[in-house]
């Protein structure tokens, strides 16, 4: 693997399920002490794992006092039990795509897996879209599928999580990589909340997938 570093695409796109409404917990506070107090009042730390994760995230990386700070922080504190491609279960990361279509293919893949796991022929879900700018220099492994096939494995995150958490531990901003779900698409994972800037909610979309097909429908919803 070649150690090449690049800037993130601008802007980047992220889709979040609408069933998880934004809660402006960090948006209006002005200090880390205020953020910690509000978190406790809002019962975010009732979940033992969330409490552990906020302590793993250095306070100087907390984001607060600006629009959609809570959207950023929630991404790092609420994590799938098995983690994701470039992060383990101990701390989340901000995943985004260079194009909205790529972001849709990524979430559509997981929606399709959920449909298959629950025995449904099809499934649909509403999402809200965000754009963001990502500051910093990112380890760029685009075009390196042949050199590191295990990192790009479609069914295993073992190697990619090791790479990602190693990059985070070394102080890296994150990783740029080719989308495994959308040919030609580019994704980025960011490990530093402070590098995630100008997060803006845009449109709402409904995605529909079929468990036994690669077909996906994406429809913009009225505001």
Phi, psi and omega in degrees: 000132180271134179275085177251138180238139183220161172286154177286155173300158178221124354279179171246161186233142179218140177246130180237133180304135181292344179290347174254085186294147178292134177240118189282054185295315185263355191290328188250356180278162187241351179222162177295326178296318177297318181298317180295320180293317180294322177302316181294318179295324182277359176067022174297327185271009172295331176280117183303322182292323177296318177301317180294321183291320181296331178283337176282341182265113182306140184301331180286356175256354178297146178247130179200163175078012174219159185305138177066021173302321182293327177297318179294309185296322179300325180297325181277334187261336180251111191231144173300144182304330180262003183079200178222193188302314185243020172214146176276189183281352186282333181201136182280186180206164181263113177259138179209171182231159179285345180218147179300322180300319179295317177302321179294319178296324180295309181289330177297324177299314181289327176294321178295319177297321178295319178299315180296320183292332181261006176074024180262144178287328181210162179208145174226153182207148178266143180227153169250142184260145175231145167250154178202153169261141181242115180275161177106177181246127191248136174302121188254106178250020176298139180076011183248028179300323181291324182283330183221065182298330181292330178289329181264009181303134184284336185246004181218136178253010186301307182289320183291323177294322178297317178296314183296311182291330174294321178294317179297313182298330180278000179093009182291153180285328182156198187223135169262134183207158177287141176293133175278339185261341182226105183301128181090351180276157180234136178240166176216142172242129182247133184257353184244107180308324182295341180276354183266110191240155173053046178289123185228126175283135182244251187264166174252140185228150172246123179253136177231130180231162175245137185300325185256019184215153176276359182292141178218136175250138181227120185230130178287137179263150178293143180283000000 
